[in-house]
Amino acid sequence: MRRRGKTITRRDKTRTKNELAQPRSPSLHARSKGNALRINQILSLAGLTSRRKADEWIKSGRVAVNGRLVTELGTRAVWGFDSIEVDGAEIPKPSARIYLVLNKPFGYVCSLSDPEGRRLVTDLLKGVTQRVYPVGRLDFDTLGLLLFTNDGECAHRLTHPSYRVPRTYKVTVAGKITDEAISLLKRGVQLEDGPTGLSKTTLISRSEKQSIIRMTITQGKSRQVRRMLEAVGYRAVHLMRTGFGKLSLGDLRVGEYRHLEKEEIESLRKLVGLV
């Protein structure tokens, strides 16, 4: 076939058809720079939502890039160069990534707001000017290690069950826990929302009045440690998270926070395949 003196081959037709089938990005210059990311990843990195939820925002027509509505999943842009808006408001530009660890006290909510007016864990981050988010949650009545970051992708992976990030707790249990109960905890128990999987459970001390155990889990179900103990006939009266991944509380005082060291950040990111 000829068009204006040029022969069009079957291979040309196939290539042209494939090119038309590719999703077109509002930011073609972004691809050439090699810095383009999927919109859902950018919204996650910005700490606005998860990738899955971002896809729902895109499909419902809530996201625009450079003034053009985006409804096609897989569209890419360069964060910090392209104008990306959600519901008409431009998302924040990339900022330096920070990672903090807080020793959470009793009586604080792991949220950025609370309709009941309870104290928020972010109230304890005095002097932190960047907007950061808690990585996962600790219950109102649970103390200990709580990680914060503005690295949305890292936070998403650290809390996703497929990465099996270990979480270690020191638990005070009412009564004298038996060796049989500890064995059951190690093997995992069945909860209303499914099996828990294995746990690493060791006895620290026990008496007729109370026992202290250390538990490491990798799932992170809601109130999992408390519910596991209830499933084997015991009640947790005091629960403190002492480890997350390879991080530990160390001598960090209750209510205080610190910035992670470079090696600690690399260790966390490596744990979830980001290094």
C-alpha positions in Angstrom: 0.0 0.0 0.0 1.3 3.5 -0.9 0.5 6.8 0.8 2.0 10.0 -0.7 4.9 8.1 -2.2 5.6 6.0 0.9 5.0 2.3 1.1 3.1 1.2 4.2 4.1 -2.3 5.2 2.2 -4.7 7.4 4.8 -4.1 10.1 4.1 -0.4 10.0 0.4 -1.0 10.3 0.9 -3.2 13.4 3.2 -0.6 15.0 0.8 2.2 14.3 -2.1 0.2 15.8 0.0 -0.6 18.9 1.0 3.0 19.4 -2.6 4.1 19.3 -3.5 1.4 21.9 -1.1 2.8 24.4 -2.6 5.1 27.1 -1.9 8.7 26.3 -0.5 10.8 29.1 -1.2 14.5 29.5 2.5 14.8 30.2 4.4 13.5 27.1 7.5 15.4 28.1 7.5 13.6 31.4 8.1 10.2 29.7 11.0 11.6 27.8 12.6 12.7 31.1 12.3 9.3 32.6 10.8 10.7 35.8 7.2 10.0 35.0 5.2 8.0 37.6 1.7 6.6 37.5 -0.8 9.0 39.0 -2.0 6.5 41.6 1.6 6.1 42.8 2.1 9.9 43.0 -1.1 10.3 45.1 0.2 7.5 47.4 3.6 9.1 47.7 2.0 12.4 48.5 0.3 10.7 51.5 -3.2 11.4 50.2 -4.5 7.9 49.8 -3.6 4.3 48.9 -2.9 3.3 45.3 -6.1 1.4 45.1 -8.2 4.3 46.4 -6.4 6.6 44.0 -7.5 4.4 41.1 -11.1 4.8 42.3 -10.6 8.6 42.4 -9.2 8.5 38.8 -12.1 6.4 37.5 -14.6 8.7 39.1 -13.2 11.8 37.4 -11.7 13.5 40.5 -8.2 13.8 39.2 -6.8 16.3 36.6 -3.3 16.7 35.2 -2.3 20.0 33.6 -5.9 21.1 33.5 -7.1 17.9 31.7 -9.4 15.4 33.5 -7.8 12.0 33.8 -10.0 8.9 33.8 -7.6 6.3 32.4 -5.6 4.2 34.8 -1.9 4.0 34.0 -1.6 7.7 33.1 1.7 9.1 34.1 3.1 12.5 35.1 6.1 14.1 36.7 5.4 15.1 40.3 6.6 18.6 41.0 6.6 19.5 37.3 3.1 18.7 36.1 0.1 20.3 37.8 -1.9 17.5 39.5 -5.3 18.3 41.1 -7.8 16.3 43.1 -11.2 17.8 43.3 -9.9 21.0 41.9 -7.1 21.4 44.6 -3.5 21.0 43.6 -1.6 18.3 45.5 1.5 19.3 47.5 4.9 19.3 45.7 7.4 16.6 46.7 9.2 17.4 49.9 12.2 15.9 51.6 11.3 12.5 53.0 11.4 12.2 56.8 11.0 9.2 59.1 10.2 9.5 62.8 9.6 7.0 65.6 7.4 7.9 68.6 7.0 6.2 71.9 3.2 6.5 72.0 1.6 7.0 75.4 -1.7 5.7 76.6 -4.7 7.7 75.7 -3.8 9.0 72.2 -5.6 8.3 68.9 -3.6 7.3 65.8 -5.4 9.6 63.5 -5.1 13.1 62.0 -8.4 14.1 63.5 -11.0 12.7 66.0 -14.7 13.6 66.1 -14.7 12.8 69.8 -12.0 15.4 70.5 -9.5 13.0 71.9 -5.7 13.7 71.9 -3.9 12.9 68.7 -0.5 11.3 68.3 0.5 14.1 66.0 0.1 16.5 68.9 3.3 15.0 70.3 5.4 15.8 67.2 6.4 19.3 68.4 8.7 21.1 66.0 7.8 18.9 63.0 6.8 21.2 60.2 6.2 18.6 57.4 2.9 16.8 57.2 3.6 13.2 58.3 1.3 10.3 58.8 1.3 7.3 61.3 2.3 4.1 59.7 -0.5 1.7 60.7 -2.2 2.2 64.0 -1.9 1.5 67.7 -5.1 1.3 69.7 -6.1 4.1 72.1 -5.0 1.9 75.1 -1.8 0.5 73.5 1.6 2.1 74.0 4.9 1.9 72.3 6.7 2.2 68.9 4.8 4.2 66.3 6.4 5.1 63.0 5.6 8.3 61.1 6.6 9.4 57.6 5.6 11.4 54.6 6.9 8.6 52.3 3.5 7.3 51.1 4.9 4.3 49.1 7.1 3.1 52.0 4.2 3.5 54.5 1.9 1.5 52.2 4.3 -1.4 51.8 5.2 -1.5 55.5 1.5 -2.0 56.4 0.6 -4.3 53.5 0.2 -7.9 54.7 2.0 -9.3 51.7 5.3 -7.8 53.0 4.9 -9.6 56.4 6.7 -6.9 58.3 7.3 -8.1 61.9 5.7 -6.3 64.8 6.9 -7.2 68.3 4.9 -6.6 71.5 5.4 -7.0 75.2 2.2 -8.2 76.7 1.0 -8.4 80.3 -1.7 -11.0 80.6 -4.2 -11.5 83.4 -3.6 -14.8 85.2 -1.0 -17.5 84.8 -0.7 -18.4 81.2 -0.2 -22.1 80.4 2.4 -23.6 78.1 -0.5 -25.0 76.0 -1.8 -21.5 75.4 1.6 -20.3 74.4 1.9 -23.2 71.9 -1.5 -22.3 70.5 -0.4 -18.7 70.0 2.8 -19.9 68.3 0.8 -22.0 65.8 -1.8 -19.2 65.2 -5.5 -19.1 66.0 -8.7 -18.7 64.1 -10.4 -15.3 64.4 -13.6 -14.0 63.0 -11.8 -12.4 60.1 -9.6 -15.5 59.3 -6.6 -17.3 60.7 -3.7 -15.3 62.2 -0.8 -17.3 61.0 2.2 -18.2 63.1 3.6 -16.0 65.8 6.8 -16.0 67.7 5.7 -16.1 71.4 8.1 -16.4 74.3 7.4 -16.4 78.1 9.2 -13.6 80.1 7.6 -14.3 83.5 4.4 -15.6 85.1 2.7 -15.8 88.5 -0.7 -16.7 89.7 -1.8 -13.0 89.2 -0.3 -12.2 85.9 2.1 -13.3 83.1 4.3 -11.4 80.7 5.0 -12.6 77.2 6.7 -11.3 74.1 4.8 -11.8 70.8 6.0 -11.1 67.2 3.3 -11.1 64.5 3.5 -10.3 60.8 -0.1 -9.7 59.8 -1.3 -6.6 61.6 -5.0 -7.4 61.9 -7.1 -5.0 63.9 -6.4 -5.6 67.7 -4.8 -8.9 66.7 -2.7 -9.5 69.8 -5.6 -8.9 72.1 -7.9 -11.1 70.1 -5.4 -13.9 69.8 -5.1 -14.0 73.6 -8.9 -13.9 74.0 -9.1 -16.8 71.6 -6.9 -19.0 73.9 -8.8 -17.8 77.0 -6.7 -14.9 78.3 -7.0 -11.1 78.5 -4.2 -8.6 77.8 -4.2 -5.9 80.5 -1.2 -4.0 79.2 0.2 -4.0 75.6 3.3 -2.2 74.4 4.8 -2.4 70.9 8.6 -2.7 71.3 9.7 -3.4 67.7 8.7 -2.8 64.1 10.7 -4.4 61.4 14.3 -4.0 62.7 13.4 -0.9 64.7 13.2 -1.0 68.5 12.2 1.5 71.1 15.5 1.4 72.9 15.7 4.1 75.6 13.2 6.5 73.9 11.0 8.0 76.6 7.2 7.8 76.6 5.8 10.7 74.6 9.0 11.6 72.9 10.1 11.0 69.3 13.3 10.9 67.3 14.4 11.0 63.6 15.5 7.7 62.2 19.2 7.2 61.3 20.1 6.7 57.7 20.9 3.1 58.3 17.5 2.5 59.9 15.7 4.1 57.0 17.6 2.0 54.5 16.8 -1.1 56.6 13.1 -0.4 56.5 13.0 0.4 52.8 15.0 -2.7 52.0 12.6 -4.8 54.0 9.8 -3.8 51.6 11.8 -3.9 48.4 12.5 -0.2 47.9 16.3 -0.5 48.1 
